[in-house]
Amino acid sequence: MLEELKNKLQKEKEEIIEALSSIAKPDKGDHVPGQYAATFPDYGDDTDPEVGDSSPSEVEDYSININLTGELERKLNLIDEAFKKMESGEYGKCDKCGKPIDEKRLQANPSALTCVKCG
């Protein structure tokens, strides 16, 4: 079962990184290394090249990208934490109560860090 869950996590991680690459880029600024910064879309419409203003749709999509980037990063961090727990032998134990996480929960969400009661 552990190998199957590792494969699920790896596939999910690859999908998240692919999704992130379409709306963000790795942030080399003041943020924690490995985090992403949402990219500002440039649709080339509704802008005055002399003024350089952005279109309302670009601003709206950028706002969506910021929120989505944060959610994808959060999920990526949970996956990385699950991999660390697998390596240390702590995988499948609830972070809050220490009891085993139900196998069905792990099958549905391999990056779960808590049992149903504590989650």
C-alpha positions in Angstrom: 0.0 0.0 0.0 2.8 2.5 0.8 4.3 2.2 -2.6 0.9 2.8 -4.2 0.4 5.9 -2.1 3.9 7.1 -2.9 3.1 6.8 -6.6 -0.2 8.7 -6.1 1.6 11.5 -4.3 4.3 11.7 -7.0 1.7 11.9 -9.7 -0.2 14.6 -7.9 3.0 16.5 -7.2 3.9 16.5 -10.9 0.4 17.7 -11.8 0.6 20.5 -9.3 4.0 21.6 -10.5 2.7 21.6 -14.1 -0.4 23.7 -13.1 1.8 26.1 -11.2 4.1 26.6 -14.2 1.2 27.8 -16.2 0.3 30.6 -13.8 3.4 31.2 -11.7 7.2 31.1 -11.7 9.6 30.1 -8.9 10.0 33.1 -6.7 13.6 34.1 -6.1 12.7 37.2 -4.0 12.1 37.5 -0.3 9.9 34.5 -0.1 10.9 31.0 1.1 12.8 29.2 -1.6 10.6 26.9 -3.6 7.6 29.1 -3.4 6.0 30.5 -6.6 5.0 34.0 -7.6 1.9 34.4 -9.7 2.6 35.8 -13.1 0.6 38.7 -14.5 -1.2 37.8 -17.7 -0.6 39.8 -20.8 -3.5 39.4 -23.2 -2.6 42.4 -25.3 -6.2 43.6 -25.3 -7.8 46.8 -23.9 -4.5 48.5 -23.3 -3.0 51.7 -24.5 0.6 50.9 -25.4 1.6 54.5 -24.5 0.0 54.3 -21.1 0.8 50.7 -20.3 -2.4 50.1 -18.4 -3.6 46.6 -17.8 -7.0 45.4 -18.9 -9.6 44.6 -16.3 -9.5 40.9 -17.4 -5.8 40.8 -16.8 -6.1 42.2 -13.3 -9.0 39.9 -12.5 -7.1 36.8 -13.8 -4.0 37.9 -11.9 -6.0 38.0 -8.7 -7.3 34.5 -9.4 -3.8 33.4 -10.2 -2.5 34.7 -6.8 -5.2 32.7 -4.9 -4.7 29.6 -7.0 -0.9 29.7 -6.6 -1.3 29.9 -2.8 -3.6 26.9 -2.8 -1.4 24.8 -5.1 1.7 25.7 -3.0 -0.2 24.6 0.2 -1.0 21.3 -1.4 2.5 20.9 -2.7 3.8 21.5 0.9 1.4 18.8 2.2 2.7 16.3 -0.3 6.3 17.1 0.6 5.5 16.7 4.2 3.9 13.3 3.5 7.1 12.2 1.7 9.2 13.2 4.7 6.9 11.3 7.0 7.2 8.2 4.7 11.0 8.4 5.0 10.9 8.8 8.8 8.4 6.1 9.3 5.8 8.5 10.7 3.5 8.4 7.7 -0.1 7.4 8.5 -0.1 8.7 12.0 -2.3 11.7 12.9 -0.3 14.9 13.7 -2.7 15.8 16.4 -3.6 12.6 18.3 -0.9 10.2 17.1 -3.4 7.5 16.2 -3.2 5.8 12.8 -5.0 7.5 10.0 -7.6 5.2 8.4 -6.4 3.5 5.3 -9.5 4.7 3.3 -8.7 8.3 4.2 -5.1 7.9 3.0 -6.3 6.3 -0.2 -8.6 9.2 -0.8 -6.1 11.8 0.3 -2.5 10.4 0.5 -1.2 13.7 1.9 -3.6 13.8 4.9 -1.8 14.6 8.1 -4.7 14.1 10.5 -7.3 11.5 11.2 -11.0 12.2 10.5 -11.7 13.0 14.1 -8.9 15.6 14.3 -9.1 16.8 10.8 
